[in-house]
Amino acid sequence: MSEQENQQRQEMPFAAVKASAARGAILRGSAELLTWRAKVEKYLQSAPQKARACYEELIKARNRLAAALGDARLALLELDEYAGAGIAGKLQAGLSGFNLMSRAYKPVYEALRGFAEKLPERPDTVSAKTIGRLMNQVRMGYYPTDPENIRHILRGIRFPEGVTTNVFDPCCGCGKALRQIAQGNNCFAYGVELDESRAEEAQTRLHRVGVGSFFHSRISSEAFHLLFLNPPYLSVLSQGGRRARHEKRFLVESMGHLMLGGLLIYVIPYYRLTPDICRILGENFEDLSVWRFTDGEFQKFKQAVVLGVRRKRTDDPEAGIPLERYADPAALPCVTQMEEGRYAIPAVHKKVEIFKGERFNEKELERQLAQSDSIRRLMNARSSLDRADKRPLLPLSIGQIGLVGGSGMINGLIDCGTPHIIKGRIIKVKTEERKEMFSSQGIHIGAEIKEVISNKMVFNVLTPKGFKALT
């Protein structure tokens, strides 16, 4: 593979790679299904134990095939291929309920292969329009939340009276969503943004903005009352070939900054409520609820919002099962139906001790200095010192005067009957030192030559009678 092809593959959207991988897995799985079923039939009468072992392999093959269909469904949803995603879902459900000892394998086999052959054989065979849209989203990494849906979410939140709460968005974009949440609710808004131009704009809306990657920022743990998380939904192959979902990584690494009892607002497409994400939510949050966005936004981006109150983590493999049903849009209530004041923000005073982005934020320093009186007072004090006469504590020796003059630290004007102008400088002079070498018997055996560098002081003097150089 050429370097250019390898780079293109590394940048390929996760969904395109996943769809291509699912194609191969379904084709292989459908063939395995027939192979293991034939072996079960072959040994059913002559070797029941062997037939039993083959049947167990047949079950495993079906499970792998069902998982591949599930991967294909998620990839197609992300590629906006909703008809194909619907077919994948029906095939997955049908396969899960299929009687493996049935002899009617031909229609199942043909349906599976027919579906797989419509999937892209390679990631780069996905339509250019779709790839272009996805790559733009990947590079932008920015998914602004619709203000109307933020308004509906806010209706379900009760902010405490008399307590300034800390609200945090680890991928804040231009800061509009977090500003809408904080405005009028006595909040101090913190955001982190990777893109410098968006971070600069966010600083006009939020109190503090960290510039750079959230994953390389330094931020206090359990210091925030509310965590608003609308992460990128796509990821690309990294240089090491890893395929990590950003919506999962952001959730795992940001929730530690939310205090116990604090509120999580997690915006993702409904189909990304996968079992692994549901388990993370179930183990770390209580009073979880899931709501779909209003019709227009839901049709465009398939977004849902998960709200929950952080609690101490419990290790429970089944904690996410109640949430998994919301991966079906038919099970999602609309956010307009959220009860007013359902979630109360903790009435706890908390200071954010550390908040540092990956890169030094010059704009924030400039803004803070402009609001501070310290620089003005410092400059005024310095000006008064510069105007004052300065005298040494003790008289300078002739050697010190020479050094000051030679280094150019005096103005050079000698005010006298016949004015002089003196300008001093120091130059480096190289000399050789020769040392004759003799043996213990007094015989001359050569000489050792060393190069010595020394400083030489030069005074250029301009007098009425002409120019002189003194060394």
Residue pairs with C-beta under 8 A, 6 or more apart in sequence:
1 9
8 124
9 123
9 124
9 237
10 236
10 237
10 238
10 239
10 241
11 135
11 138
11 236
11 237
12 123
12 124
12 131
12 236
12 237
13 78
13 123
13 131
13 134
13 135
13 138
13 234
13 236
14 78
14 234
14 235
14 236
14 237
14 243
14 245
15 74
15 75
15 78
15 79
15 134
15 234
16 75
16 79
16 120
16 123
16 124
16 126
16 130
16 131
16 134
17 123
17 237
17 243
18 71
18 72
18 74
18 75
18 243
19 72
19 75
19 76
19 79
19 119
19 120
19 123
19 126
20 119
20 120
20 121
20 122
20 123
20 125
21 71
22 68
22 69
22 71
22 72
22 75
22 116
22 119
23 72
23 116
23 117
23 119
23 120
23 121
25 64
25 65
25 68
25 71
26 65
26 68
26 69
26 72
26 112
26 113
26 115
26 116
26 119
27 113
27 116
27 117
29 61
29 64
29 65
29 68
29 112
30 65
30 108
30 109
30 112
30 113
30 116
32 61
32 64
32 65
33 58
33 61
33 62
33 65
33 105
33 108
33 109
34 105
34 109
36 54
36 55
36 57
36 58
36 61
37 58
37 100
37 105
39 51
39 54
39 57
40 51
40 54
40 55
40 58
40 101
42 51
43 50
43 51
43 54
44 51
55 100
58 100
59 100
62 95
62 96
62 98
62 100
65 95
65 112
66 92
66 95
66 96
69 88
69 89
69 91
69 92
69 95
70 88
70 92
72 84
72 85
72 88
72 115
72 119
73 85
73 88
73 89
73 92
73 271
74 85
74 271
74 272
74 274
76 82
76 84
76 85
76 88
77 85
77 269
77 271
77 302
78 134
78 233
78 234
78 269
78 271
79 126
79 130
79 134
80 130
84 115
84 118
84 119
85 271
87 115
88 115
91 111
91 112
91 115
94 108
95 108
95 112
98 108
120 126
124 131
134 234
137 143
137 232
137 233
137 234
138 232
138 234
138 235
138 236
140 195
141 171
141 194
141 195
141 232
142 173
142 195
142 198
142 232
143 173
143 230
143 232
143 233
143 267
143 301
144 173
144 174
144 176
144 177
145 177
145 230
145 267
146 293
146 294
146 297
147 176
147 177
147 180
148 294
148 297
149 293
149 294
149 297
149 303
149 305
149 335
150 177
150 180
150 181
151 180
152 294
152 335
152 336
152 338
153 265
153 305
153 307
153 335
153 338
154 180
154 181
155 338
155 340
155 341
156 307
156 338
156 339
156 340
156 341
156 342
156 343
157 226
157 263
157 341
157 342
157 343
157 344
157 345
158 341
158 343
158 344
158 345
159 165
159 185
159 186
159 187
159 345
160 344
160 345
160 346
160 347
161 347
162 347
163 186
163 347
163 348
163 349
164 186
164 187
164 188
164 349
165 185
165 186
165 187
165 188
165 225
165 226
165 345
165 346
166 187
166 188
166 190
166 223
166 224
166 225
166 226
166 350
166 352
167 178
167 181
167 182
167 187
167 188
167 189
167 190
167 224
167 225
167 226
167 227
167 228
168 178
168 189
168 190
168 191
168 219
168 224
168 226
168 227
168 228
168 254
168 257
168 258
169 175
169 177
169 178
169 189
169 190
169 191
169 192
169 227
169 228
169 229
169 230
170 191
170 192
170 214
170 227
170 229
170 231
170 250
170 254
170 257
171 192
171 193
171 194
171 214
171 229
171 230
171 231
171 232
171 250
172 178
172 191
172 192
172 193
172 202
172 206
172 209
173 193
173 198
173 202
174 198
174 201
174 202
174 205
175 189
175 191
175 193
175 201
175 202
175 203
175 204
175 205
175 206
175 209
176 205
177 228
177 230
178 189
178 191
178 205
178 206
178 228
179 189
179 205
179 206
181 187
181 189
181 226
181 228
182 188
182 189
182 206
187 226
188 207
188 208
188 352
189 205
189 206
189 207
189 208
190 206
190 207
190 208
190 209
190 210
190 219
190 224
190 352
190 355
191 202
191 206
191 208
191 209
191 210
192 209
192 210
192 211
192 212
192 214
192 217
192 219
192 357
193 199
193 202
193 209
193 210
193 211
194 212
194 213
194 214
196 211
199 209
199 210
199 211
199 361
200 363
202 209
203 209
203 363
203 364
203 367
208 352
208 355
208 364
209 357
209 361
209 364
210 217
210 219
210 355
210 356
210 357
210 358
210 361
211 357
211 358
211 359
211 360
211 361
212 357
212 358
212 359
213 358
214 250
214 253
214 254
215 249
215 253
216 358
217 356
217 357
217 358
218 354
218 355
218 356
219 257
219 352
219 354
219 355
219 356
220 257
220 352
220 353
220 354
220 355
221 256
221 257
222 256
222 257
222 258
222 259
222 260
222 262
223 257
223 259
223 350
223 351
223 352
223 353
224 257
224 258
224 259
224 262
224 350
224 352
225 259
225 262
225 263
225 345
225 346
225 348
225 350
226 258
226 262
226 263
226 265
226 345
227 254
227 255
227 257
227 258
227 262
227 263
227 264
227 265
228 265
229 250
229 251
229 254
229 264
229 265
229 266
229 267
230 267
231 246
231 247
231 249
231 250
231 251
231 268
232 246
232 247
232 250
233 246
233 247
233 268
233 269
233 272
234 246
235 243
235 244
235 245
235 246
237 243
238 244
245 272
247 268
247 272
247 277
248 276
248 277
248 280
251 266
251 277
251 280
251 281
252 280
255 264
255 284
255 310
258 264
258 310
259 310
259 346
259 348
259 350
260 310
260 311
260 312
261 309
261 310
261 311
261 346
261 348
262 309
262 310
262 345
262 346
263 307
263 308
263 309
263 310
263 343
263 345
264 285
264 306
264 307
264 308
264 309
264 310
265 305
265 306
265 307
266 281
266 305
266 306
266 307
266 308
267 303
267 304
267 305
267 306
268 277
268 303
268 304
268 306
269 301
269 302
269 303
269 304
270 290
270 292
270 302
270 303
270 304
270 326
270 327
270 328
270 329
270 332
271 302
271 327
273 290
273 304
273 306
273 323
273 324
273 326
273 327
274 327
275 320
275 324
276 320
277 320
278 319
278 320
278 321
278 323
278 324
279 316
279 317
279 319
279 320
280 320
281 288
281 306
281 308
281 320
281 323
282 288
282 316
282 319
282 320
282 321
282 322
282 323
283 313
283 314
283 315
283 316
283 319
283 320
284 310
284 311
284 313
285 308
285 309
285 310
285 311
286 308
286 309
286 311
287 307
287 308
287 309
287 343
288 306
288 307
288 308
288 322
288 323
289 306
289 307
289 308
289 338
289 342
290 304
290 305
290 306
290 323
290 326
290 332
291 304
291 305
291 307
291 332
291 333
291 334
291 335
291 337
291 338
292 298
292 303
292 304
292 329
292 332
292 333
292 334
292 335
293 301
293 303
293 304
293 305
293 334
293 335
294 334
294 335
294 336
295 334
297 303
298 304
298 329
302 329
304 326
304 332
305 335
306 323
307 342
307 343
309 343
325 331
326 332
369 375
396 404
402 424
402 457
403 457
404 410
405 422
405 424
405 459
406 424
406 425
406 426
406 457
406 458
406 459
407 424
407 425
407 426
408 423
408 424
408 425
410 422
410 424
412 421
412 422
412 423
412 424
413 419
413 421
414 420
414 421
414 422
418 463
418 464
419 464
420 461
420 462
420 463
421 461
421 462
422 459
422 460
422 461
422 462
423 459
423 460
424 457
424 458
424 459
424 460
425 457
425 458
425 460
426 455
426 456
426 457
426 458
427 455
427 456
427 458
428 453
428 454
428 455
428 456
429 453
429 454
429 455
429 456
430 451
430 452
430 453
431 451
431 452
431 454
432 449
432 450
432 451
432 452
433 449
433 450
433 452
434 447
434 448
434 449
435 447
435 448
435 449
435 450
436 444
436 446
436 447
437 444
437 445
437 446
437 447
437 448
438 444
438 445
439 445
456 471
457 471
458 469
458 470
458 471
459 469
459 470
459 471
460 467
460 468
460 469
461 467
461 468
461 469
461 470
